Every structure is written in structure tokens, then in C-alpha cells.
Amino acid sequence: MRDLALREPIFRFHWVCIWYVLLDRIDVSPAAGKLFWTNMGRVPSANDGLVMSANLDGSDIGVIIPEGKAHTPKQLVVGHDNEKLYFCDREGMRIYRCGFGGGRR
């Protein structure tokens, strides 16, 4: 991970994490070359949580589960064998599963 900290694109990832202040959980899929994380949103009482991803070099930052689809996503775990993401929604009281791209829920 020290190598990642020295590369310029990681600063973009860092900025995204700061903007969504309530970052909760990060997990990595080395095989897919992806980093995944949950954001509880900017205001815990609002339905504005989301799940995001980026390449391991900090590039290709994107939204997997957009705002409004999961209230406060937390506790994300990568299913390495089936390329699925599993996470809980604290206020929504649900457990979610989706593919690395957000589909196949």
C-alpha cells in the first residue's frame, strides 16, 4: 500500500473520501484490481448513502450504488470467489448483495 500513497491518482481518491465525510468501510479485490468503499452520506438522517469503487491506482472512481438506493451503507465485504459485494444498511435495516459493477442484486 505504501506504493499507492506515492502516486498522484490516490490524491483524487483521498479527496472523494473527504467529500463524503462518513466513509465507513473499505475492502479490496486484488484479482479485479479494485478498491470498494461505503459512504454513509453527508447527513446521517438523509437518504444519501452510496457505494463507490476505484482502481487500485486511484483512477476510475465511480459510483456502484447511487444515493437514494441504500440509506446508510456500512460494513462492506468483497466476495472474492463470486465477485459480489455484501453490505448492510443501518437505517434501512437490510443486507445487500450486488456485482462489482452494481448489477445482479
N, C-alpha and C positions, 0 to 999 in steps of 0.2 A: 504494500500500500504506500510505502514511502515514495516509490517511483511516481505514483499517481499525483501525489501532493506537489511535485515539482513541475508538472505540466500545466500549460496555460488553460486548456479547456476545463480543468477541475474548478477553476475560479467561477466559471459560469454555473456549474452545479452548486457550488457554495452559495452563490447569490440567490439561486432559486430556493434553496433550503432556508435562507434567511427571510426571503419574502413571504414564504409560507411558514410562519414562525412556529407553528405547533407540529413540527416534524416529529413523528413518533417512532417508526421502526424502519431500519434499512436491512436488506438482505441482498445477496449476490448470487448470480448464476455464472460461474466461471465458464461453463460449457457454451452458454449463449453469449457471453461477453457483455452481460447486462447487470446493472445495478437497479434495484427496485426499492421504493420507499412509500410510506403512507404519510399524508399530511392531514391533521385533524381539522384544518381550515384556519382562517384568520380569527374567527369568533366562534367559540365552542357551542354557543346556543344556535348558531345559524347552520343551515344545511349546506355547508360549503367545503366539506372534506373531499379529498381526491387521492388517487394513487398515481404515482409517476414512475418513469424509468429513464435511464441514460446508458450510453455505452460506458465501458469501464474507463475510457479516457476522458470522460466528461462531455462528450459530444452527443448529439441526437437526443436531447432532453425532450421528453414528451409526456402527455397525459394518457394514462391507461383507463382509469375510471374517472370521468369528469365530475365537477362539482354538481351536487344535487342527486347523485346516484347512490352515494353512501354518506350518511350524516357525519360521523366521526370515525373514519377508518383507523384501525390500530393493529398492532401485533402481526404484521405481515411475515409470512414464511414462504420460501420458494420450495415447490415440489420438484426436485431435480429430475426424477425419473419420468414424470409425465408433463413437464413444462407448464405447470399451473402455479398460480399464486393463491394463497389462502390468507384471509384477513378477517378480523372481527369489526363490527360497527358498534361502538359503545352505546350511543344514544338510540340507534336503530335496533339494537338487540338482535343482530343477525350475524351469521357466519357466511362469508362469500368465498366463491372459487371462480377463477377465470384463467384464461390462457395468458401467455406473456404479452400478447397484444391487446388484451381486454375482452376478447370474444370467448365463445364456448363456455358461458357461465353456467 
